[in-house]
Amino acid sequence: MTTDQAQTRSSAEMFFDPLCPWAWMTSRWLLQVEQVRPVDITWSVMSLSVLNENREGLPDSYKAMLSRGWAPVRLVIAAAREHGDEVKKALYDAIGHRFHLEQRGQDEASQREVLQEALAEVGLPADLIRFADNVPGDDIDQLLRASHQRAIDLVGDDVGTPVVAVEGTAFFGPVVTPAPKGEAAGKLWDGCLLVAATPGFYEIKRTRSVGPDFS
């Protein structure tokens, strides 16, 4: 990295779905990137439930997860509408910690409990939970779909979450485990920007042989 690059701060935006463990891994990586590169991250919502709502042939277990998936994204969208965009990251952290590190919220009842605890941890009103119930076409649904569509417009509809956008360049991923730390996180960031900004570049991929490592 040159001296000019080190002195010039950039802005990046990550689109997440709280249910997605790979998005969680990417978000933890980006927190490391902020410490070693001059970049400021903002946080936005996309939804696996919206992405897959008209797709056929999905496994029953995945359909069940998508059914639960409306509540967390609706809650984050509602909290941001009522209390400002700055609450999205804190609420995501609180929900994601319980979903992924504590492995809670695997059914609707326990998920509701997780969401209520997350609101309390962040200091948000408990009655925001009323927005978690899926009501197609209501104000929260419209805001959710608009946020999701913003991510899709950046990268296309044949990807999922996470999506990262930075200074006019956007990409799906990276899908990585465990989340790199320190300068290793910075080097991955440099590489992602390099390949994503290459004209005509679309994809690097290999088969995942392990699941998310949250350590």
C-alpha positions as CSV (number, residue, x, y, z in Angstrom):
1,M,0.0,0.0,0.0
2,T,1.4,3.4,-1.0
3,T,1.6,6.4,1.3
4,D,-1.2,8.1,-0.6
5,Q,-3.4,5.1,-0.2
6,A,-2.7,5.0,3.5
7,Q,-3.7,8.6,3.9
8,T,-6.9,8.4,1.9
9,R,-9.9,7.0,3.8
10,S,-12.5,5.1,1.9
11,S,-16.1,4.1,2.7
12,A,-17.5,0.6,2.4
13,E,-20.9,-0.9,3.0
14,M,-21.7,-4.4,4.0
15,F,-25.2,-5.9,3.4
16,F,-26.0,-8.7,5.9
17,D,-28.7,-11.1,6.9
18,P,-28.4,-11.8,10.6
19,L,-29.2,-15.5,10.0
20,C,-26.3,-16.1,7.6
21,P,-23.2,-17.6,9.4
22,W,-21.0,-16.7,6.4
23,A,-22.1,-13.1,6.5
24,W,-21.2,-13.1,10.2
25,M,-17.7,-14.3,9.4
26,T,-17.4,-11.6,6.8
27,S,-18.6,-8.9,9.2
28,R,-16.0,-10.0,11.8
29,W,-13.3,-9.8,9.1
30,L,-14.4,-6.3,8.2
31,L,-14.1,-5.2,11.8
32,Q,-10.4,-6.3,11.6
33,V,-10.0,-4.5,8.3
34,E,-11.1,-1.3,9.8
35,Q,-8.2,-1.5,12.3
36,V,-5.5,-2.0,9.6
37,R,-6.8,-0.2,6.6
38,P,-8.2,3.4,6.2
39,V,-11.8,2.3,5.6
40,D,-15.0,3.1,7.4
41,I,-17.7,0.4,7.2
42,T,-21.5,1.1,7.2
43,W,-24.0,-1.7,7.6
44,S,-27.2,-2.4,5.7
45,V,-29.7,-5.3,5.4
46,M,-30.4,-7.8,2.7
47,S,-32.6,-10.8,3.1
48,L,-32.2,-14.4,2.2
49,S,-36.0,-14.7,2.7
50,V,-36.6,-12.1,0.1
51,L,-34.0,-13.6,-2.2
52,N,-35.5,-17.1,-2.1
53,E,-39.2,-16.4,-1.7
54,N,-40.1,-17.6,-5.2
55,R,-37.6,-20.3,-5.7
56,E,-38.7,-23.9,-6.0
57,G,-37.0,-27.1,-5.0
58,L,-35.4,-25.9,-1.8
59,P,-34.9,-28.4,1.1
60,D,-37.5,-28.3,3.8
61,S,-34.9,-27.4,6.4
62,Y,-33.8,-24.4,4.4
63,K,-37.5,-23.4,3.8
64,A,-37.9,-23.5,7.6
65,M,-34.9,-21.2,8.1
66,L,-36.2,-18.8,5.5
67,S,-39.6,-18.7,7.3
68,R,-37.8,-17.7,10.5
69,G,-35.6,-15.3,8.5
70,W,-38.2,-12.5,8.1
71,A,-38.2,-11.6,11.8
72,P,-34.5,-10.6,12.3
73,V,-34.2,-8.5,9.2
74,R,-37.6,-6.8,9.8
75,L,-36.5,-6.0,13.3
76,V,-33.2,-4.4,12.2
77,I,-35.0,-2.4,9.5
78,A,-37.6,-1.2,12.0
79,A,-35.1,-0.2,14.6
80,A,-33.2,1.8,12.0
81,R,-36.3,3.6,10.9
82,E,-37.3,4.4,14.5
83,H,-33.9,5.2,16.0
84,G,-31.5,5.9,13.2
85,D,-29.1,3.9,11.0
86,E,-26.4,3.8,13.7
87,V,-28.3,1.1,15.6
88,K,-28.1,-1.4,12.8
89,K,-24.6,-2.6,13.6
90,A,-25.1,-2.8,17.4
91,L,-28.3,-4.8,16.9
92,Y,-26.7,-7.0,14.3
93,D,-23.8,-7.7,16.8
94,A,-26.2,-8.6,19.6
95,I,-28.4,-10.9,17.4
96,G,-25.4,-12.5,15.6
97,H,-23.6,-13.3,18.8
98,R,-26.6,-15.3,20.0
99,F,-27.3,-16.9,16.7
100,H,-23.8,-17.9,15.8
101,L,-21.6,-18.0,18.8
102,E,-24.2,-19.3,21.3
103,Q,-26.1,-21.3,18.6
104,R,-29.4,-20.1,19.8
105,G,-32.6,-19.1,18.0
106,Q,-33.0,-22.3,16.0
107,D,-36.8,-22.3,16.2
108,E,-39.4,-19.5,16.3
109,A,-39.9,-19.4,20.1
110,S,-36.2,-19.3,20.9
111,Q,-35.5,-16.8,18.1
112,R,-38.1,-14.5,19.6
113,E,-36.3,-14.7,22.9
114,V,-33.0,-13.9,21.2
115,L,-34.4,-10.8,19.5
116,Q,-35.9,-9.5,22.7
117,E,-32.6,-10.0,24.5
118,A,-30.8,-8.2,21.7
119,L,-33.1,-5.2,21.9
120,A,-32.5,-5.0,25.6
121,E,-28.7,-5.3,25.2
122,V,-28.6,-2.4,22.7
123,G,-30.9,-0.3,24.8
124,L,-33.8,-0.2,22.3
125,P,-37.5,-0.3,23.3
126,A,-38.8,-3.7,23.9
127,D,-42.0,-3.0,21.9
128,L,-40.0,-2.8,18.7
129,I,-40.5,-6.6,18.7
130,R,-43.9,-6.0,17.2
131,F,-42.3,-5.2,13.9
132,A,-40.7,-8.6,13.7
133,D,-43.9,-10.3,12.5
134,N,-44.0,-10.7,8.7
135,V,-46.7,-8.5,7.2
136,P,-46.2,-8.5,3.4
137,G,-46.6,-5.0,1.9
138,D,-46.4,-3.0,5.1
139,D,-44.0,-0.1,5.6
140,I,-41.3,-2.4,7.1
141,D,-41.6,-4.9,4.3
142,Q,-41.2,-2.1,1.7
143,L,-38.1,-0.7,3.4
144,L,-36.7,-4.2,3.7
145,R,-37.2,-5.0,0.1
146,A,-35.8,-1.6,-1.0
147,S,-32.6,-2.3,1.1
148,H,-32.3,-5.8,-0.3
149,Q,-32.8,-4.6,-3.9
150,R,-30.0,-2.0,-3.4
151,A,-27.6,-4.9,-2.8
152,I,-28.9,-6.9,-5.7
153,D,-28.6,-4.0,-8.0
154,L,-24.9,-3.8,-7.1
155,V,-24.0,-7.5,-7.8
156,G,-27.0,-9.3,-9.5
157,D,-29.5,-11.8,-8.2
158,D,-27.4,-15.0,-8.5
159,V,-25.6,-14.4,-5.3
160,G,-26.5,-14.2,-1.6
161,T,-25.3,-12.5,1.5
162,P,-22.8,-10.9,2.3
163,V,-22.4,-8.2,-0.3
164,V,-19.7,-5.6,0.1
165,A,-19.6,-2.3,-1.8
166,V,-16.7,0.1,-1.7
167,E,-16.1,3.2,-3.8
168,G,-18.1,2.1,-6.8
169,T,-17.0,-1.6,-6.7
170,A,-19.2,-4.3,-5.2
171,F,-18.9,-8.1,-4.8
172,F,-20.4,-11.1,-3.0
173,G,-18.3,-12.4,-0.2
174,P,-15.7,-13.1,0.7
175,V,-16.7,-16.5,2.1
176,V,-13.9,-17.3,4.5
177,T,-13.3,-19.1,7.7
178,P,-12.0,-18.4,10.2
179,A,-12.1,-14.6,9.9
180,P,-8.6,-13.3,9.2
181,K,-7.2,-11.0,11.8
182,G,-4.6,-8.2,11.8
183,E,-2.6,-7.7,8.7
184,A,-3.9,-10.9,7.2
185,A,-7.3,-9.3,7.2
186,G,-5.9,-6.3,5.5
187,K,-4.2,-8.3,2.8
188,L,-7.4,-10.1,2.0
189,W,-9.1,-6.7,1.7
190,D,-6.5,-5.5,-0.7
191,G,-6.9,-8.6,-2.8
192,C,-10.7,-8.4,-2.9
193,L,-10.5,-4.8,-4.0
194,L,-8.0,-5.7,-6.7
195,V,-9.9,-8.5,-8.3
196,A,-13.3,-6.9,-7.9
197,A,-12.1,-3.7,-9.7
198,T,-10.6,-5.7,-12.6
199,P,-12.8,-5.1,-15.7
200,G,-14.5,-8.3,-16.8
201,F,-13.7,-10.1,-13.5
202,Y,-16.7,-12.2,-12.2
203,E,-15.8,-15.1,-10.0
204,I,-13.2,-17.1,-8.0
205,K,-14.6,-20.1,-6.2
206,R,-13.7,-23.5,-4.7
207,T,-15.7,-26.1,-2.8
208,R,-16.1,-25.4,0.9
209,S,-14.6,-28.3,2.9
210,V,-15.3,-26.9,6.4
211,G,-18.1,-24.9,8.1
212,P,-17.9,-21.5,9.8
213,D,-15.2,-21.3,12.5
214,F,-16.4,-18.7,15.0
215,S,-13.4,-18.9,17.3
